[in-house]
Amino acid sequence: MARVVHASDRALLVVFDDAMTPASGRDVRVLHAWLREDPPEAVVDLSPAYATLLIRYDPLRCEPEALADEIARRARSLCGRPDPTPRSFTIPVRYGGAYGPDLHDVAKVTGLSEDEVVAAHAGAAYEVRFIGFSPGFPYLAGLPERLATPRREAPRRHVAAGSVAIAGAQAGIYPCGSPGGWNIIGRTDFVLFDPALTPGAILAPGDRVRFVASGSGS
């Protein structure tokens, strides 16, 4: 059962699970959509994650306990509410070499060959759980357990736009050049964020993603 926690004097945290499960991901999406479509007056911002939803509010416009009760009521009433129909995307990736400088290290840590890492990564089905870190950055669930790899000990000051990366049990794609500490195994030309569009993020929570090898960076 979901629990609502006072995260600060102006934020509530809805916790659906302590693990990255498909059920908790659905609950986050559905509650997030409900609160966007019909927000209580005091709500000012929503930040979804794998199994939680952070709700920021204006404490001068509500009674915090009453708002917490309303959020808890909604969190208990998600059964039967629609989950947006997911879209499917196939994203081409150039693996290894200059485009995937950490592919060798990932292979070493996992005990796989580089070709086996590529096959496992491209052979998996991913789900976008939420968008965060930078505009359009998709946090993807579905990385095969055998590819779970710690973050880099020293983050890079610059990671190129389109870099396809993994860290822990997560997969993701950097939409623009930025610092980053995930393991870069490839790169794509797929555009993840376009400020001329509304919304600017191309992918959305619930979308399905598959990667396909389109060559190497050697």
HUGIDA-V213743 format. One record per helix or strand of 2 or more residues. SS is the DSSP state (alpha for helix, beta for strand). FROM is the first residue (numbers start at 1). LEN is the number of residues. If there is no record, write none. Layout:
ss = {SS;SS}
from = {FROM;FROM}
len = {LEN;LEN}
//
This chain:
ss = {beta;beta;alpha;beta;beta;alpha;alpha;beta;alpha;alpha;beta;beta;alpha;beta;beta;beta;beta;beta;beta}
from = {3;11;22;43;52;59;64;88;103;114;126;138;145;156;163;170;178;183;208}
len = {6;5;16;6;6;3;12;8;8;10;6;4;3;4;6;4;3;5;9}
//
